[in-house]
Amino acid sequence: MSYFEKFLKTNQAYADLHEDAHLPLHPKTRVAIVTCMDSRLHVAQALGLALGDAHILRNAGGRVTEDTIRSLVISEQQLGTREIVVLHHTDCGAQTFTNEGFAQQLKEDLGVDVKGQDFLPFTDVEDSVREDIALLKASPLIPDDIIISGAVYDVDTGRMHQVD
């Protein structure tokens, strides 16, 4: 049995508990969170969020990309969010490679040349949060009255601390 088949069975139990609750389309806290896809970070539990509380955008490294901004603009302009939290974490996989080394690996493993592709690796997690906040603040698509904050989540302790 594949994991997907297990997920389908588990989902049935979840759906039975969910009943017919109809949550509003707009997130209750009016917050959007940009974070990493890392499986050690359970964003809702770590931040005390319930279903329907916030938009959670996840990608490798939790980086702000064009697509992240696209999603945030929709979140704000169509669905009413007024705050963005950039949440990166310790021991991130995006800290384990360079663009050049990864491009070489992909060329060897897949025969594909991705030279010049930015996979957004970083060495300092706090600096990566600051860089992403700066990108958001510089974007003409993110209004100046949107509150933007950043933090680092520690995968070993479950604690997070604010990045100024």
Rosetta blueprint (number, residue, H / E / L):
1 M L
2 S L
3 Y H
4 F H
5 E H
6 K H
7 F H
8 L H
9 K H
10 T H
11 N H
12 Q H
13 A H
14 Y H
15 A H
16 D H
17 L H
18 H H
19 E L
20 D L
21 A L
22 H L
23 L L
24 P L
25 L L
26 H L
27 P L
28 K L
29 T L
30 R L
31 V E
32 A E
33 I E
34 V E
35 T E
36 C E
37 M L
38 D L
39 S L
40 R L
41 L L
42 H L
43 V H
44 A H
45 Q H
46 A H
47 L H
48 G L
49 L L
50 A L
51 L L
52 G L
53 D L
54 A E
55 H E
56 I E
57 L E
58 R E
59 N E
60 A H
61 G H
62 G H
63 R L
64 V L
65 T L
66 E H
67 D H
68 T H
69 I H
70 R H
71 S H
72 L H
73 V H
74 I H
75 S H
76 E H
77 Q H
78 Q L
79 L L
80 G L
81 T L
82 R L
83 E E
84 I E
85 V E
86 V E
87 L E
88 H E
89 H E
90 T L
91 D L
92 C L
93 G H
94 A H
95 Q H
96 T L
97 F L
98 T L
99 N H
100 E H
101 G H
102 F H
103 A H
104 Q H
105 Q H
106 L H
107 K H
108 E H
109 D H
110 L H
111 G L
112 V L
113 D L
114 V L
115 K L
116 G L
117 Q L
118 D L
119 F L
120 L L
121 P L
122 F L
123 T L
124 D L
125 V H
126 E H
127 D H
128 S H
129 V H
130 R H
131 E H
132 D H
133 I H
134 A H
135 L H
136 L H
137 K H
138 A H
139 S L
140 P L
141 L L
142 I L
143 P L
144 D L
145 D L
146 I L
147 I E
148 I E
149 S E
150 G E
151 A E
152 V E
153 Y E
154 D L
155 V L
156 D L
157 T L
158 G L
159 R L
160 M E
161 H E
162 Q E
163 V L
164 D L
